[in-house]
Amino acid sequence: MFVATANAMPILLRQVMGRRGDWPLDFGIRLRGRQLFGTSKTWRGVLAAVLGAGLLALLLGLQFFSGLLAGGLAMLGDLLASFCKRRLGLAPSSRALLLDQVPESLLPALYFLQQGYLDAWGVVAVVVVFTSLELLVSPLLFWLHIRKRPY
């Protein structure tokens, strides 16, 4: 749930705010001619993801900090995937099956494993469920004009 919330918040905030305040997280810095993360990774999106996960934690009766950390780890996984995609020469917002889903869901799941909220099978379940939902829901969100691409 934390991963889905962290994933959804930047998209929902873009729907509300448009392009206002969507400064690139990497400030346009390039490494070997390629952006570090790409233009779709913004300060606004990361803050929305982390705060959204923190608020979800409160709603679920967990510590706000645990939610912040889970959201931050989800965004760290997302940024790691974007960094790898740029190094592979893939354009921002391009599709890379599993690379787009696994780091983003695995890092917070490992945190919850360490905290005792999940066991090893729970970690696997989080990654599989998030990946499956992402693949099923993204085309619907594209059709509803919420996402820019069907993946």
C-alpha positions as CSV (number, residue, x, y, z in Angstrom):
1,M,0.0,0.0,0.0
2,F,2.9,2.4,0.8
3,V,4.5,1.7,-2.6
4,A,1.3,2.3,-4.4
5,T,0.7,5.5,-2.5
6,A,4.2,6.7,-3.1
7,N,3.8,5.8,-6.8
8,A,0.5,7.5,-7.2
9,M,1.1,10.8,-5.4
10,P,3.3,12.5,-8.0
11,I,0.9,11.5,-10.8
12,L,-2.1,12.9,-8.9
13,L,-0.3,16.1,-7.9
14,R,0.6,16.6,-11.5
15,Q,-3.0,16.4,-12.4
16,V,-3.8,19.1,-9.9
17,M,-0.9,21.4,-10.4
18,G,0.1,20.8,-14.0
19,R,3.7,21.8,-14.5
20,R,3.9,24.3,-11.6
21,G,6.8,23.5,-9.3
22,D,8.0,20.4,-11.1
23,W,11.7,21.2,-10.9
24,P,13.9,18.3,-12.0
25,L,15.4,16.5,-9.1
26,D,18.8,16.2,-11.0
27,F,18.7,20.0,-11.9
28,G,19.5,18.9,-15.5
29,I,22.9,17.6,-14.5
30,R,24.3,15.2,-17.1
31,L,26.7,12.3,-16.7
32,R,28.4,11.3,-19.9
33,G,25.9,13.3,-21.9
34,R,22.8,11.8,-20.3
35,Q,20.7,13.2,-17.5
36,L,21.1,11.6,-14.1
37,F,17.4,10.7,-13.7
38,G,15.4,12.6,-16.4
39,T,12.9,15.4,-16.5
40,S,10.0,13.3,-15.1
41,K,11.7,12.9,-11.7
42,T,10.9,16.1,-9.8
43,W,11.3,17.5,-6.3
44,R,7.6,18.0,-6.1
45,G,7.0,14.4,-7.0
46,V,9.4,13.0,-4.5
47,L,8.1,15.2,-1.7
48,A,4.5,14.2,-2.5
49,A,5.4,10.5,-2.5
50,V,7.2,10.6,0.8
51,L,4.6,12.8,2.5
52,G,1.7,10.7,1.1
53,A,3.3,7.5,2.5
54,G,3.8,9.2,5.8
55,L,0.1,10.2,6.0
56,L,-0.9,6.7,5.0
57,A,1.1,5.4,7.9
58,L,-0.9,7.6,10.3
59,L,-4.2,6.5,8.8
60,L,-3.1,2.8,9.4
61,G,-2.0,3.5,13.0
62,L,1.7,3.3,12.2
63,Q,4.4,5.8,12.9
64,F,4.5,8.8,10.6
65,F,8.3,8.3,10.3
66,S,7.9,4.7,9.1
67,G,5.6,5.9,6.3
68,L,8.1,8.6,5.4
69,L,10.9,6.1,5.3
70,A,8.9,3.6,3.2
71,G,7.9,6.4,0.8
72,G,11.5,7.6,0.6
73,L,12.8,4.0,-0.1
74,A,10.2,3.6,-2.8
75,M,11.4,6.8,-4.4
76,L,15.0,5.8,-4.0
77,G,14.2,2.6,-5.8
78,D,12.4,4.6,-8.5
79,L,15.4,6.9,-8.9
80,L,17.8,4.0,-9.0
81,A,15.7,2.5,-11.9
82,S,15.7,5.9,-13.7
83,F,19.4,6.2,-13.2
84,C,20.0,2.7,-14.7
85,K,17.6,3.5,-17.6
86,R,19.5,6.6,-18.5
87,R,22.8,4.7,-18.4
88,L,21.2,2.1,-20.7
89,G,20.3,4.9,-23.1
90,L,16.5,4.7,-22.5
91,A,14.6,7.9,-22.7
92,P,12.8,9.4,-19.6
93,S,9.4,7.7,-19.0
94,S,10.4,4.8,-21.3
95,R,9.3,1.3,-20.3
96,A,11.7,-1.2,-18.7
97,L,9.7,-4.1,-17.4
98,L,10.7,-5.2,-13.9
99,L,13.3,-2.5,-13.6
100,D,10.4,0.0,-13.3
101,Q,8.7,-2.0,-10.6
102,V,11.1,-4.2,-8.6
103,P,13.5,-1.6,-7.0
104,E,10.6,0.7,-6.1
105,S,8.7,-2.1,-4.3
106,L,11.6,-4.1,-3.0
107,L,13.4,-1.4,-1.0
108,P,10.4,-0.5,1.2
109,A,9.4,-4.2,1.5
110,L,12.9,-5.0,2.8
111,Y,12.5,-2.2,5.4
112,F,9.2,-3.7,6.6
113,L,10.9,-7.1,6.7
114,Q,13.6,-5.6,8.9
115,Q,10.9,-4.0,11.1
116,G,9.1,-7.3,11.5
117,Y,6.0,-6.4,9.6
118,L,6.7,-8.8,6.7
119,D,8.4,-12.1,6.4
120,A,10.4,-13.2,3.3
121,W,7.2,-14.4,1.5
122,G,5.6,-11.0,2.3
123,V,8.5,-9.3,0.6
124,V,8.0,-11.5,-2.5
125,A,4.2,-10.8,-2.3
126,V,4.7,-7.0,-2.2
127,V,6.9,-7.1,-5.3
128,V,4.6,-9.4,-7.2
129,V,1.4,-7.6,-6.3
130,F,2.9,-4.2,-7.0
131,T,4.3,-5.3,-10.3
132,S,1.0,-6.9,-11.3
133,L,-1.1,-3.9,-10.3
134,E,1.2,-1.5,-12.0
135,L,0.9,-3.5,-15.3
136,L,-2.9,-3.8,-14.9
137,V,-3.7,-0.3,-13.7
138,S,-1.4,1.8,-15.8
139,P,-3.3,1.3,-19.1
140,L,-6.5,2.2,-17.3
141,L,-4.9,5.4,-15.9
142,F,-3.7,6.3,-19.4
143,W,-7.2,5.7,-20.8
144,L,-8.5,8.1,-18.1
145,H,-5.9,10.6,-19.1
146,I,-4.2,10.5,-15.7
147,R,-1.0,8.9,-16.9
148,K,0.9,10.2,-20.0
149,R,1.8,6.7,-21.2
150,P,0.0,3.3,-21.0
151,Y,2.8,1.8,-18.9
